Amino acid sequence: MGVDWLVLADDLTGAADCGIAFARRGVRSVVAWGDHAPAADGRRGVLSYDVGSRGLSADHAAERHRGQIDRLLGASTPLFKKIDSTLRGQPAAEVAACLAGLRARGGRGFGVLAPAFPATGRTVIDGRLRVAGRPLEEAEVWRRDHSYASADLVAVLASAGVVGEVLPLATVRSEGDALRRTLASLATRGDVVAVCDAEVQDDLARVAAACASLPTATLHVGSAGLAHALADLTCGTERDPSRDVGPREAGVRHGGTLLVVGTLAAVSRRAARRTVDAGHARHVPVAPALLLNDADAAGRAALVDVLSRILSSGNDAMVEVAVDDSPDLSIGPRLATALADVLFPVLSQAGALVATGGETAAALLTRFGVTGIRLLDEIEPGACLGLTLGAVSLPVVTKAGAFGDEGSLTRIAEHLRNPRQNGPTP
């Protein structure tokens, strides 16, 4: 592939928020999924691949990862396994599959796990994940959807037969090269994953620096926090200030922005309300019954008409799947696919697309004929701006549903609106 890193993520927003760490530092970074991957054209860069395994069983998730390692991982390409910072999906089985893949290539099956993402409130203390300073088990996302009995990372790894060893903050922050020596000793032992505590981004920077002298076959496991630390280390932190990175580089389209909230995360729902209440977007709620009832052609046509008029006039439209407080999670994939089908006819009127939630983003982009995203910049932590590749060229922002705050969607909409009003950079 001629890439500097291969990132394997279990959903699309995760693939983007890891790849963007490198794109922000001037490295060519592309998100891909399905059978699509950038052609081996000799240019170096980062391939961040959405394996699409978030909703699969542990066995099927592991199988998909083994297949993509065989297909995409070059002989000397370092591998980054992106896991959800709140442990959704099947991270343990996926880590085990990646370690097995590296062992099959002559490695020792050693990994470094540092899933903290301090910029979004995710930290690891004593080998356990926390959100906004509280145990992950108390967070909304855990109550709604979790795969493990607890957020104890050693126990999570053990569920897939992987041995973990916690490196506490005292070890991570130790003076001199003590952390490097500890990791090197574990790497020599092999068949173990070092579980690294991290409370601030500097902790992750220390972990990344200590990993620099480890064998290429080391498996790096984490979220976007670790990706940013590795990008800082390997690509540098400085960007050319004269380079105007943003939606103008992606090109100007004069329709309004289509903002789609398919996630159940409360923070994104509140952000949608705030954006609409402030008059920044027209609210277009969509009932699940409309999406799941193929016979309601008239209702769908009316929805398309409303959206077409909003977007073609240059106004932003906030499309929100209207769910109650106890949604049926099993119909999530059907809703996402049906929503993509309904929205397809209005794509030509949209100046940009914002999708919250990996499942929603993947369904929309796949239906729209998009085969990848060339990443450009990060509007705020976890909100990634890119240019779609494939059947349509469109500025797109992807954001995990649980990231950000109540003002995130308003800020994203404003960021995309400015180039439409002011025109492209000369």
C-alpha positions in Angstrom: 0.0 0.0 0.0 2.9 2.4 0.5 1.5 3.8 3.7 3.2 4.9 6.9 0.4 3.5 9.1 -2.5 1.1 8.7 -5.3 2.0 11.1 -8.0 -0.6 11.6 -11.2 0.8 13.2 -14.5 -0.8 14.0 -16.6 2.1 12.6 -16.3 5.0 10.3 -16.1 7.9 12.7 -13.4 6.1 14.6 -11.4 5.6 11.4 -11.7 9.3 10.7 -10.7 10.6 14.1 -7.6 8.6 14.1 -6.6 9.3 10.5 -7.1 13.1 11.0 -4.3 13.1 13.6 -1.9 12.5 10.7 -3.7 14.7 8.2 -3.4 17.7 10.6 0.3 17.3 10.3 0.4 17.3 6.5 0.4 13.6 5.9 -1.9 12.3 3.2 -4.6 10.4 5.0 -7.6 8.5 3.6 -10.5 6.7 5.2 -11.8 3.7 3.2 -14.2 0.9 3.8 -15.7 -2.2 2.0 -13.6 -3.3 -1.0 -12.3 0.2 -1.6 -8.8 1.2 -0.8 -6.4 3.8 -2.3 -4.4 2.5 -5.3 -0.8 1.8 -4.5 0.5 4.9 -6.4 3.9 5.2 -4.6 2.8 8.0 -2.4 3.2 7.5 1.4 0.5 8.3 3.8 -2.0 6.7 6.2 -4.8 4.4 5.3 -7.5 4.4 8.0 -9.9 1.5 7.3 -13.3 1.0 8.7 -13.7 -2.7 9.2 -17.4 -2.2 10.0 -17.4 -4.6 12.9 -19.0 -2.5 15.7 -22.3 -4.5 15.6 -20.8 -8.0 15.0 -20.3 -10.9 17.3 -16.8 -11.4 18.8 -16.0 -14.2 16.3 -17.2 -12.3 13.3 -15.4 -9.1 14.3 -12.1 -11.1 14.8 -12.6 -12.8 11.4 -13.0 -9.5 9.6 -9.9 -8.1 11.2 -7.8 -11.1 10.2 -9.0 -10.7 6.7 -8.1 -7.0 6.4 -4.6 -7.6 7.9 -4.0 -10.2 5.2 -5.3 -7.8 2.5 -4.0 -4.4 3.6 -1.0 -4.7 6.0 2.4 -4.3 4.3 5.5 -6.2 5.5 7.0 -3.2 7.2 3.8 -1.1 7.9 3.1 -0.3 11.6 -0.4 -1.3 12.7 -2.7 0.8 14.8 -5.9 -0.9 16.1 -8.4 1.8 16.9 -10.9 0.8 19.6 -13.9 2.7 21.0 -12.9 4.8 24.0 -16.0 3.5 25.8 -15.4 -0.1 24.9 -18.4 -0.5 22.6 -18.2 -3.4 20.1 -15.7 -6.2 20.4 -12.3 -4.6 21.1 -10.9 -7.6 23.0 -11.6 -10.1 20.2 -10.3 -7.6 17.6 -7.0 -7.0 19.6 -6.6 -10.8 19.8 -7.0 -11.2 16.1 -4.5 -8.4 15.4 -1.9 -9.9 17.7 -2.4 -13.3 16.0 -1.9 -11.6 12.6 1.4 -10.1 13.8 2.5 -13.4 15.3 1.8 -15.1 12.0 4.2 -12.7 10.4 7.0 -13.6 12.7 6.3 -11.2 15.6 5.9 -11.9 19.3 2.3 -10.8 19.7 3.2 -7.7 21.8 0.8 -4.8 22.1 0.5 -1.4 23.9 -3.0 -0.4 24.9 -3.7 3.2 25.7 -7.3 4.0 24.9 -7.5 7.4 26.8 -8.7 10.4 24.8 -8.3 13.3 27.3 -9.6 15.9 24.8 -13.0 14.3 25.0 -12.9 13.4 28.8 -11.8 9.8 28.4 -9.0 8.8 30.8 -7.5 5.5 32.1 -6.6 5.2 35.8 -5.4 2.0 37.4 -6.2 0.2 34.2 -9.9 1.3 34.2 -11.6 3.6 31.7 -13.3 6.8 33.1 -15.5 9.4 31.4 -15.4 13.0 32.7 -13.7 11.7 35.8 -16.3 9.1 36.6 -16.1 5.3 36.1 -17.2 4.3 32.6 -19.8 2.0 34.1 -21.7 5.1 35.2 -21.8 6.8 31.8 -24.8 7.0 29.6 -23.1 5.1 26.8 -22.3 2.2 29.0 -25.9 1.9 30.4 -27.2 1.9 26.8 -24.7 -0.4 25.2 -21.8 -2.4 26.6 -20.1 -5.7 25.8 -18.2 -6.5 29.0 -18.9 -6.9 32.7 -16.7 -4.0 33.7 -14.3 -1.4 32.3 -11.3 -3.1 33.8 -9.1 -3.3 30.7 -7.1 -6.4 31.9 -10.4 -8.3 32.5 -11.7 -7.1 29.1 -8.5 -8.4 27.3 -8.7 -11.7 29.3 -12.2 -12.3 27.9 -10.5 -13.0 24.5 -7.5 -14.9 26.0 -5.1 -11.9 25.9 -2.9 -11.3 28.9 -2.7 -7.6 30.0 -0.4 -5.9 32.5 -1.2 -2.5 33.9 1.4 0.3 33.7 0.1 2.8 36.3 0.6 6.6 36.0 3.7 6.4 38.2 5.4 4.2 35.6 4.1 6.2 32.6 5.4 9.4 34.2 8.7 8.0 35.5 11.9 9.9 34.8 14.5 8.9 32.3 13.9 5.9 30.2 12.2 3.7 32.8 9.0 3.5 30.8 10.9 2.5 27.6 12.8 -0.2 29.5 9.6 -1.5 31.0 7.9 -1.8 27.6 11.1 -3.3 26.0 11.1 -6.0 28.7 7.5 -6.8 28.1 8.1 -6.9 24.3 10.9 -9.4 24.8 8.5 -11.6 26.8 5.9 -11.3 24.1 2.2 -12.5 24.1 1.2 -9.7 26.5 -0.4 -6.3 26.2 0.8 -3.3 28.2 -2.2 -1.4 29.5 -1.1 2.2 30.0 -2.7 4.7 32.3 -3.2 8.2 30.9 -4.9 11.2 32.4 -3.6 14.0 30.1 -2.3 14.1 26.5 1.3 14.4 27.8 0.9 10.9 29.3 0.0 9.5 25.8 3.0 11.4 24.4 5.3 9.6 26.9 3.8 6.3 25.9 4.3 7.0 22.2 7.9 8.1 22.7 8.6 5.0 24.7 7.2 2.9 21.9 9.5 4.4 19.3 12.4 2.0 19.9 10.1 -1.1 20.1 10.0 -3.6 17.2 7.9 -2.6 14.2 5.6 -5.6 14.9 4.3 -3.9 18.1 0.5 -3.5 18.0 -0.5 0.0 19.0 -4.1 -0.1 20.4 -6.0 3.0 21.4 -8.3 5.8 20.4 -7.6 9.1 18.7 -5.7 10.4 21.7 -2.9 7.8 21.1 -3.1 8.5 17.3 -2.4 12.2 17.9 0.6 11.3 20.2 2.0 9.0 17.5 1.4 11.5 14.8 3.2 14.2 16.9 6.2 11.8 17.3 6.5 10.6 13.7 5.3 13.7 11.8 6.0 16.7 14.0 3.5 19.1 15.5 3.9 22.1 13.2 1.8 22.8 10.2 2.4 25.3 7.5 0.4 28.3 8.7 -0.1 29.6 5.1 -2.0 26.4 4.2 -5.7 27.1 4.3 -7.1 23.8 5.4 -10.9 23.6 5.5 -14.0 23.4 3.4 -12.7 26.0 0.9 -10.0 23.5 0.0 -12.7 20.9 -0.5 -14.5 23.2 -2.9 -17.5 25.5 -2.6 -21.1 24.2 -3.2 -23.8 26.7 -2.8 -26.6 24.5 -1.2 -27.2 24.4 2.6 -25.5 21.9 4.9 -27.3 18.6 5.5 -26.8 17.7 9.2 -27.9 14.2 10.1 -28.3 13.1 13.7 -28.8 9.3 13.7 -27.0 8.7 17.0 -28.8 8.0 20.3 -26.2 9.9 22.3 -27.8 12.5 24.4 -25.1 15.1 23.9 -25.6 15.1 20.1 -29.4 15.3 20.6 -29.0 18.3 22.8 -26.5 19.9 20.3 -29.2 19.4 17.6 -31.8 21.2 19.7 -29.5 24.1 20.4 -28.5 24.5 16.8 -32.2 24.6 15.7 -33.3 26.8 18.6 -30.6 29.3 17.7 -31.9 29.5 14.2 -28.8 28.0 12.6 -30.7 25.1 10.9 -34.3 24.1 10.1 -35.4 21.1 12.1 -36.7 18.1 10.0 -37.6 15.2 12.4 -38.1 11.8 10.8 -40.2 9.2 12.4 -38.8 5.6 12.4 -42.2 4.4 11.1 -41.7 6.5 8.0 -38.3 4.9 7.4 -39.4 1.3 8.0 -42.7 1.5 6.1 -41.8 1.0 2.4 -45.5 1.6 1.5 -45.4 5.2 2.6 -44.2 6.7 -0.7 -46.2 9.8 -0.2 -44.6 10.5 3.2 -41.1 10.0 1.9 -41.8 12.2 -1.1 -43.0 15.0 1.1 -39.9 14.7 3.3 -37.7 15.0 0.2 -39.6 18.0 -1.0 -39.2 19.8 2.3 -35.4 19.1 2.4 -34.9 20.0 -1.2 -36.5 23.5 -0.7 -34.4 24.1 2.5 -31.1 23.1 1.0 -31.5 24.7 -2.4 -32.3 28.0 -0.8 -28.9 27.9 1.0 -30.3 27.1 4.4 -29.1 24.3 6.6 -31.3 21.3 7.5 -31.1 19.3 10.7 -32.4 15.8 10.0 -33.0 13.9 13.2 -34.4 10.4 13.6 -37.1 10.9 16.3 -36.8 8.1 18.9 -38.2 7.8 22.4 -36.2 7.2 25.6 -36.2 3.4 25.2 -35.3 2.8 21.5 -35.0 -0.7 20.0 -31.3 -0.9 19.3 -31.7 -3.9 17.1 -33.4 -1.9 14.4 -30.5 0.7 14.2 -28.9 -0.7 11.1 -32.3 -0.9 9.3 -33.0 2.7 10.2 -29.6 3.9 9.0 -30.0 2.2 5.7 -33.5 3.4 5.1 -32.6 7.0 6.1 -29.8 6.9 3.5 -32.3 5.8 0.8 -34.7 8.6 1.7 -32.0 11.3 1.7 -30.3 10.2 -1.5 -32.5 12.4 -3.8 -31.6 15.6 -1.9 -27.8 15.1 -2.1 -27.5 17.2 -5.2 -29.0 20.2 -3.3 -26.6 19.9 -0.3 -23.5 22.1 0.0 -22.0 19.8 2.6 -22.8 16.9 4.8 -22.5 16.4 8.6 -23.1 12.9 10.0 -23.1 12.0 13.7 -22.6 8.4 14.6 -20.4 5.9 12.7 -23.3 3.7 11.6 -25.2 6.6 10.2 -22.2 8.1 8.4 -21.3 4.7 6.8 -24.9 4.1 5.6 -25.2 7.6 4.1 -21.9 7.7 2.4 -22.2 4.2 1.0 -25.6 4.9 -0.5 -24.4 8.2 -2.0 -21.7 6.3 -3.9 -18.8 7.5 -1.8 -15.9 5.1 -1.6 -13.6 7.0 0.7 -12.8 10.3 2.4 -9.6 12.4 1.9 -9.1 13.9 5.4 -8.4 17.6 5.6 -8.7 19.0 9.2 -10.2 18.6 12.6 -12.8 21.3 13.5 -12.7 20.2 17.1 -11.7 17.0 18.9 -13.4 14.1 17.1 -15.1 16.3 14.4 -13.3 15.5 11.2 -13.5 17.4 7.9 -12.8 15.7 4.6 -13.6 15.6 1.0 -15.6 12.6 -0.3 -14.1 10.3 -3.0 -16.1 8.3 -5.5 -19.4 9.3 -7.2 -19.6 12.7 -5.6 -17.1 15.3 -4.3 -18.6 16.9 -1.2 -17.2 18.4 2.0 -18.2 16.1 4.8 -17.8 16.2 8.6 -18.0 13.0 10.7 -18.4 13.0 14.4 -18.9 10.2 17.0 -22.3 10.7 18.6 -20.9 10.9 22.2 -18.2 13.4 21.4 -18.4 17.2 21.8 -20.8 19.3 23.7 -24.1 21.2 23.2 -22.5 23.7 20.9 -20.6 21.3 18.7 -23.1 21.1 15.8 -23.5 24.9 15.8 -19.8 25.4 15.5 -19.5 22.8 12.8 -22.4 24.3 10.8 -20.8 27.8 11.1 -17.4 26.4 9.9 -19.0 25.0 6.8 -21.2 28.0 6.2 -18.4 30.6 6.0 -16.9 29.5 2.6 -20.4 29.5 1.0 -21.0 33.1 2.0 -17.5 34.4 1.4 -16.4 32.4 -1.6 -13.3 30.2 -2.1 -9.8 31.3 -1.3 -8.2 32.9 -4.4 
